[in-house]
Amino acid sequence: MHHVALQALDLAAQRGVQYADVRLVESKSQDLSTRNGRVSQVADAESVGMAIRMLVDGGWGFAATDDLTPAGVEKAVTMARAIARASTMALKNAARLADEPVHRAKWASPCTIDPFGISVTKKLDHLLRVDEAMRANKAVTLTETLFHANRARQFFVNTEGSEIEQTRTMTGAGCACYVFEDGDLQKRSYPNSFGGQYQLKGWELVEEIDMLSQASRLAEEAAALHSADVCPAGEFTLILDSSQLGLQIHESIGHPIELDRVLGSEANYAGMSFLTVDQLRKLQYGSPLVHVVSDATLEHGPGLGTFAFDDEGVAAQRTDIIREGLFTGYLTSRETAGAIGATRSNGCLRAAGWDRLPLIRMTNTSLEPGTSTLEEVFDVPHAIYMETNKSWSIDDKRYNFQFGCEVAWEIRNGKRVRMLKNPVYSGISTQFWNACQAIANREHWTLWGVPNCGKGQPEQVMGTGHGASPSRFGEISVGSL
């Protein structure tokens, strides 16, 4: 299929462009799920198509097609150029691209056990055994399990001479159980809510998270929540588990640092950002303990934001976002890098598929591990500890937020003394991160996958990664739903 991408690029070059790139993507996916001991979904999908971007006289044009015949390719090229020409009529500022070296590379994400090589029967049998183990608790009302796999092979070429092939294999799995009693519904999920854990791995991820070993605990906790006390309201020391902290990073750091939101070129979906460019290297975003990076390199881990090159051919990089609490970096593209005085993009332009225009997206935006042991994080006279996201809300500037969790525990002198239900906490992004008192060490750090991050219009849903370890924050507003 590589020759189709080259054919499109040649046609673009012949028509006179400042710049053009072509992405040709072949993908396949599989979704399996169970509900209450029965198979609820078996779905396979495949897709192949091509996208072309063109820059003509400072204006962008974009077109995509699944017709990869010579006629279909020529039609897409013609449309992209026509759109580029039309866009020049409304230009305020001509687009200029930061320099990027020419790359010729082939890369594939590590995958030990091919998820598509395991039979559907074996995968469903595994899910059904987890489902059955949760239903062994007679209090349980509803059980769910889920498996997802995706493999995308992409060819990228541009008029500067880059030719890149990369293949990413993603696997995800999770389970959840619900207990409905006296008009109240309680839920426990593993290893995370909203589908579980997702990484650039194969079937080995399912084996690693070992859902079967956690099934009975989930059921017991979901049932116990009905008799638990409601989470008290007030200002408390708050401890968050790593999965909830991953979502906190996503919403209150990851989205605000997307430079297209900051500049106002992406505001249709979920708003803009409070992080105006005058705050770069001036704003104290968090306490001196807070170090956050955006890292797409494999060395950071097999996250959903891991790749070798982004979707405009920029090599994966590690960028400091917050260093010792100071705000130090944005997520950029070749077009936006110059707005903050950078001479090169840090490689964050990505598309959800061949039929979507690339946008600035989070890679793996992670809180680096601290130096505290888990015991030291919990070693306080009184605190509230929350686990597993249940709900989230944040304003369109990514400043004021409220999050709910599935379960909480009251902590006294480092020990759990009682379970609490329906916990929520709220705050202001910068105040929250400046209240950070302790971060657990590398031993307790997990790179979580968020497969359902939405952005753009039409909406693009894609994966990001967030590494975190359990952390403690002082004087946070806590309450209950």
N, C-alpha and C positions, 0 to 999 in steps of 0.2 A: 504493500500500500504506500510505501515511501515515494514511489514514482508519481503518485497522484498529487501529493503535497508539492513536489518539485514542479510538476506541471502547472499548478495554480500559481506558484511563485514566479515562474517564468512569464506567465501571461500578465501578472501584475507589473513585473519589471518592464515588459515591452510597452506598457501603456504610460510609463512615466510617473513614478511615485517618489516621494522623499524616502519612504520606508514602507515595507510590507512584511508581515509574518503570516505563516499558515500553521494551524494545528490540525492534525488528523488524529482522531481518537477512536479506538476500538475498545468497547467495554462489555463486560458481562457481570451479572449479579444473581444472587440467590437469597431468598428470604424464606425462612421456616419458622413456624411458631406453633405453640400448643396453648390450649385453654381448658382448664378443668379436666385434664386427662384425655383430651381429644386433640387431634391435629386441626389447627385452625387456618393454617396457610402453608402452601407449597407453591412458590412462585420463582420462575427463572426469567431473566430478561437479557437481551443482547442489543447493542446499539453500535453503529458506526457512522461517522460523519466528519465533516471538515468545516473549519472556520477560517476566515481570512480577515485580517485588519490591514487597513491602508492609511497612510498619512500623505495627504495631497495639499500643498500650499498651506500647511499648518492645521488642516481639518481632518478629523478621523472619519473613516468609513468602515463598516463591519457588515459581513454577510456570512451565513452558514447554510450548509446543505447536506442532505444525505444522498443526493444524486451524484455519485462519483464517476459518472460517465464523462467523457470529454465535453459534451454539451452542457452537462450539469455544472461542471467545474467552471467553464467559461461564463455561464450565466451568473454564478456567485461572484466571480471576479468583477464582472461588469457592474453588478449591483453595488458591491463594496465601493468601487470607484465613483459611481454616481452619488452615493450617499456622502462620500468624502467631499466631493465637489459642492454638494448642496450645503454641507455643514460649514463651509468657509463663509457662506453668506451671513452666518450668525455668530461668527467668531468675535470674542472680546480680546483673546490673546492666542496667538498661534502656538500650537503644541510643539515643544522641543524635548528631545529625549536625551537623558544622560548617557554618557558613553558606557559601553559594556564590551568586554573582549569577545572575540569570536570563539564559539565553543563547538567542538565536534566530539560527541560523547554518547555512550550507551550505558544505561544504569537500570538496575532492578532492585526493588526493596527486598530485604531478606524474607524468606518464607521457608520454614523447615518442613511443614506438612501441608501440602497443597489442599486448601479447603474444598476445591472442586474435585479433588481426587478421592474424597471420602464419600461413600454412598449416601444417598438421601435416607435410606433405611437406617443406617448406623447413626446418622445425625439425629433423626427423629427419635430413635430409641433412647439416645442419651437425654434429649429434652424431656421425653415422657417419664423417664425415671426420676428426673429432678421434680417434675410436676407431681408425680405420685408421692414423693417424699414430703413435699409441702402439704399435700392433702391428707397425709396421715394424721395430722392434727385436726380433730373434728370441729374445732372452732372456725376453721378457715372457710370462707365463703367463695373465694375466687382465686385461681392460680393461673399464672402466665409464664411462659418461657419464650425465648426468642434467639434466633441465630441469623446472622447476616454475613455475606461474603461478597466482595467486589474485586474485580481485577480490571485495571484500565491500562492500556498500552497506547502511548502517545508519541507521534512523530511531530517534531517542531523544526521549521526552517524559516530563515528570514533573509532579507536582501543584503544583510551585512555579512552573510556567509556561515552563520551557525546552522548546524544540523545535529539535532538531539533526539535520541530515542530513550524513553524511560517507561518503566512498567511498575505500577504500584498495586500490591495485593493487600486488601484490608479485610479483617475479620472482626466480628463483634458478637457478643452473647450476653444474656442476662436473664434473671428471673425475678418474679415478684408475687407476693401473696397479699390478699385483702381479707379483712374480717369486718363484716357488717353486723352491728348489734345495737339495738335500741335507737335506731335512726342515725347512728354514727358509723362512719367508715374509716378504718385505719389500714395503713399499708406499710409493708417493709419490702425493700428491693435489695438485690445483690447482683454484681458488686457495685452497682450504681443505679440510680433511677433513670427512667426514660431510655430503656434499652440495654443498660449494662455497661460493659467496658468494650472499647474499640481501639485497635492498634493496627499498625502495618505488620501483621503477622499472619500465619496460617492457622490451621486447626489447633496448633500447639497452644494458642491463646485460650481456647476453650478448656484444654486440659489444665493449664496453669491456674485459671480462676476457680476451678473445682467447685462448681455450683452445688453438686450433690452434698458436699460436706457442710454446706451452710443452710440447706433447705429447712431442716427442723428448727434451727435457731430463728430463721425469719418468721416461721409460723408462730413460734412461741412469743416472739416480741410483738407481732401484729395483734395477737390475742391479748397480751398483757397491757397493751396501750389503752384498752378500753377501761381498765380499772386504774390506770395511772392518773396522777394529779395533773391538772392543767399547768402549763409552764407559767411561772409567776411573771408579773410585769415590773419593770424597773430598770435601773442602770446596773449592769452586772459585768464582771469579768467573763468574757466569752471565749470558749475554745471550740474551734471548728475542725472536723475531720478533713482529710485531704481532698475527698471528692467534692464536698461542699465548697471548700476553699478554691478548688479548680473552677467552679462556676462563678464564684466571686471575682476571680481574676478575669474570667471571660467577659463579664458584664461591666466591671468597674475599672478595668485597665485595658483589656484587649480591644474592645470596641472604641473607646475614646482615643486610642493612639492610631487609628486608621486615618491616614492623612487626607484621604478624599473626603471623609466626614468633616474633618477640621476645616478644610478649604471650601466646603459647601457644594462640592460637585457630586456628592452622594448623600442625599437627605430624604429620599422618597420612602425608604424603609427603615424604621427605627431611629430616625433623627440624625442629629449632628454630634457635636462634642464640645465639652467645656474646655478642652485642652488647646486653647489658641496658641499660635506659634510664638507669641511673645513670652510664653511660659517655659519654653525649652531651655534647659540647663539653669532655670531659676526657681521653679516650683519645687517645694519640699513635699513630694507626693506621699511619702511614708516615713516611718521611723528609720534610724540608721541601720536597723536590722534587715530592711527590705531591699532585696536585690532581685530584679525581674529582668528576664531576657526574652527576646524573640529569636528562636533558634530552629532553623529548618534542617540542620545537618543531622546525619545519621548518628553522630557521636552523642547527640542529646538524647536519643532514644527513638523507638519505632512509633512515633506519634502520627496522628492524622495530619499534622502540619509538617511532616518530614518529606523531603524530596531532594533531588539533585539540582533541578533548575525549575524556576517558576514558569508561568505560562507566557512570558515574553523573553525567555531564554537567559534570564539572569541566574547566576549560580547561587545555590543555597548559602546562607550566611547566619552568623550569630551576632545579634545586636543588643547592646545594653539599652534597656528601656528605663529602668530605675536602678541607680547605683547608690548604695548607702542612703536610700530614701530620696535622692535627688532625681527629678525627671530628666532623662538624658536622650530619649530617642522616640521616633515615630516608625510606623510601618509605611514604606514608600514604594513607588513605582518609578520607572524611568522618566515618566512625564512629571511626577510631583516632587522628585528628589530635590530639584533646584529651588523649590519654595522654602526649604529650610537650609539652603546653602550647601547641600550635599552634592558631590560630584558624581556619585554613583547610587543607583537604587540598591536597597538592601533585600530585594528579591521577594516581594510580597504580593505580586499581581497574579491572581489565580481565577479560573473559571470552573463552574460546577459541571460543565460538560462541553461538548463540541458546539452546541447550539447557543452558548452564552458568551457574552462579552466579558473578558477578564476584569475583575475588580480588585482593589486592595483588600486582602483577607489576612486574618491572623495565621501565623504558622504554628509553632509551639510556643505559646506565650506562658512562661513558667516562672514561679517563685522559686528561687534557688534554695536548697536546703540550708538550715541553720546549723548551729553547733549543740543545741540542747538535746538531751535524751528525752524520751517520751515522758518519763517520770518527772523530769524537770519542767516540762510544759504544763503538766497537771498539778505541780506542787504549789498550790495556792490555798489559802484558807477557805475560799468560797468562789465557785464559778458555775456557769451553765455550759455544758458540752453538747453540741448538736452534730447530728450525722445525717447525711443523705438528703439531697434537695427534694423538696415537694412542690415549691412554687417560687416564682421570681417576678420582680417588678422593678423597673428602673426608668427614670424619666428620659426624655428625648435628647438630653444633653449628657446622659450617663453620669449624673451627679448624685441625685437622691434615690435611694434604693430601699427595698424591703424584700427579704427572702424568708421562706418557710422551709422547715425541715421535717422529715418523717418522724424523728424521735430525738429526745434530749434526755440528759441525765444531770441531776444536781450533783456537784462535786464539793466535798468537804475534806479539807486537808489531803487533797490528792486522791481521794477515793470516791467512787460512785455510791451515793446514798439513796437515791430514788429515781425512778423513771418518770419522765414528764412528756405529756402529749401536746400536739398542735403548737410547737414552738415557732416563733418568728423573731427576727432581729432586723433592725433598720439603721440607717445612718446616711452620711454624706461620704462619698468615695474617698476624698483626701483625708478627712478626719478619721475614717475607719483605718486606713493604712498607717496613719501616724500613731494610732493607738496600739500598733503591734508590739508585743512585749517579749515573745519567745517563738522560735520556729524549730521544729524537730529536725533532727539530722538526716543524712542521706539514707540511713537504714529504713526510715519510715516514709520516704519520698516515692510518689507514684506519678507516672505520666498518664493522665486520663485522656480519653478520646471523647470529644463532643461531636457526634456525627450530624447534628441537626441545626447548625448555625445558619440563620437566614439573613440575607442581605440582598439589596438590589430590587429593581422593578423592571421586568418581571423577576420575581423572587428567585434567588439561587440558594439552594440548601447544600452545604458541604461540611467537611470535617475540619476541626481544629484540635490542637492538643494543649493540655495545661498540666504542668508538673507542679506538685505541691506536697508538703508534709503537714501533719497537724500543727496548728499554730494558736497562740493565745493573744487576745486583744483586751485592752482595759476599758472599762466604763462604756459599754455598748448598750444601746437601748434594746431591751428584750421584752417579749410579750407572747401572746397566743392568738390564734385565729378563732 
